Each structure stands twice: as C-alpha cells, then as structure tokens.
Amino acid sequence: MVLYFFNNFTKYLLPIALLYNPLMAIEITDAHHAVDVAGKQRMFTQKMLKNYAMVGMKNSFGKPDEDLKKIMGEFENHLHSLENYTKNKTIKKSIKKVKKLWIPIKKILKAPPNKEYIGQLQEDLEALLSAANHTTHLFAVETGKSSGEIVDMSGRQRMLSQRMASLYMLKVWGVNDKKFQEKMDASMKLFKTSLETLQKSKLNTPEITELLNEVQKSFMFFEVMNKSETTFIPTLIYKKSNDILKKMNSATKSYVDASKKQES
C-alpha cells in the first residue's frame, strides 16, 4: 500500500519538479553566453506550441508530451539564470515582463491540449516570443560587438525552425488561422535571408560552414511542404525542425566561442 502511494505520488510530483529546479539553473559566463541563453527562450516559445499541437493530434512521434514538460522546465530555469546574471536594470525590467506573460501560458500548457484554447495560447505565445526577443536584443547590444548580432541571428534561426514547424502542426491539426500563410511566408523568408547572411559571416569556421550547409538542405523540406495543399507529413516536419534546431544550436555555440577568441 505504501509502495503504491509512493509510486503514484512520484508520478504526480515529477512533472511539477521539472518545471523549476534551482539546481538546474545555468551559470552564465559572459554577455555572448547570455545572448545564446536568452535566444533559446524565443525558440522554447515555439517548440512548446509545436509539441502542444502534436499532443493534441495524438501524434506520439518524438514523444512530444515528454518534450513539452522538459521545455517548460528549461524555460523557467533559463529565465532564472538570466535574471541572476544581469545587473542591467533595463534588462531586468524586460525579464520581469517575460515572467508575467509566462504565468497564464504555463497554466494552459499543463492542461490537456484543447482546440478551444489554442487561439488564446497562440496569441499569448506570440506576446511571449516578442518579449523574449526584446530581452535577447538587449543582451546583444550589451556585448557592444557585431559578433553579438551574429550570435543573436544564429540563435533566432533555432526559433524560426520551431515557428515554421508549429504553424505547420496547427494547420495539420485543423486550427483555423486566417493569417497562417502570411506568418509562414514571413518566417520562411526571414529564415532564408538570415541563413544567407550567416553563410557570409567572417566568424565562420569549416565546422560552422558545414552545419549551415546541412541546415540549408533540411530547410528545403519546409519549402516543399509549404507548397503542398493536399499532402501533410507532420512527422517529417517534426524531425526536420529538430534537425535544424540541433545544428543551429551547435552553430550558435561555435559563434559564441569564435566571438570570445576574436575579443581575446
């Protein structure tokens, strides 16, 4: 009886514990690292929406239910890390706004996915994305270097990969968004032009160049899927969006390292 209670208690407790754990907070080392971490917050807003839609469609590919809980926890831990790191009052004010916007979103994400709430959730996540983007730019400006802008742009590609995927998932789920095509086209255009800019960066190493070339190949699948009105393959887009995310995460870390070497 005691064992039964303990097992069920831990099942309930674990998802809550994942949402915030001070021991998991990141130790941010410098301004460029802060840009990288803050940039991930933008990506998390879109990845949470993507996973929410996948769970809503009852599509278990990639275990989106588990990933959603994990990302929610990482979002809060990163927020805590950024707040602890910065001494800038303007940035602290921006982070405070992000925290306020996060409260109602977390409540919806913790409940079973429901199309009734998706409109409000998408709107709230747009506001959270905008606030997180503002915070990232403030950190980028604080670096005082053009390299900070490259780290910011590279990190934004992570967000755009998840934004394109989340919009695609909502369309497959049957969520009616009148501005869907407008949002998708704008996201894809920004991703493509940013990728072209990154490919010309003086900070590029052979490793970064290879990563960007691989990202370009994965992006082609989004271009093909965006043109199709009859064939939907959510598992393919889910996988390719994660592939791009992984490679752009590696590229962003490499840009951070290259920025540090440039300044030393």
Number of C-alpha atoms within 10 A of each C-alpha: 5 6 8 8 10 11 11 10 11 12 11 11 11 11 16 14 12 17 17 19 14 11 7 14 17 17 13 18 9 13 19 27 22 25 29 26 22 28 29 24 28 30 25 23 28 26 30 25 24 25 29 27 28 27 20 20 16 13 15 14 14 14 12 22 20 13 15 22 20 16 20 22 20 22 23 20 21 23 21 19 20 23 17 14 16 17 10 12 9 12 20 17 13 18 23 15 15 22 16 11 17 19 10 11 18 14 9 16 19 14 8 10 18 14 15 9 11 19 12 13 19 19 12 17 20 15 16 23 21 15 20 26 22 19 25 28 18 17 26 27 15 16 17 12 13 12 22 25 19 22 26 27 23 26 29 25 27 27 28 23 28 28 26 24 27 28 23 24 26 24 17 17 16 11 16 13 14 8 8 15 14 10 15 20 14 13 18 19 12 15 23 15 11 16 18 13 13 20 17 10 14 10 18 17 14 8 11 22 17 15 19 22 14 15 22 16 12 18 20 12 14 20 12 9 17 17 9 9 7 6 10 15 11 21 15 15 23 23 15 22 27 19 17 24 22 15 19 24 20 17 24 26 19 18 26 25 15 17 19 14 9 10 8 5
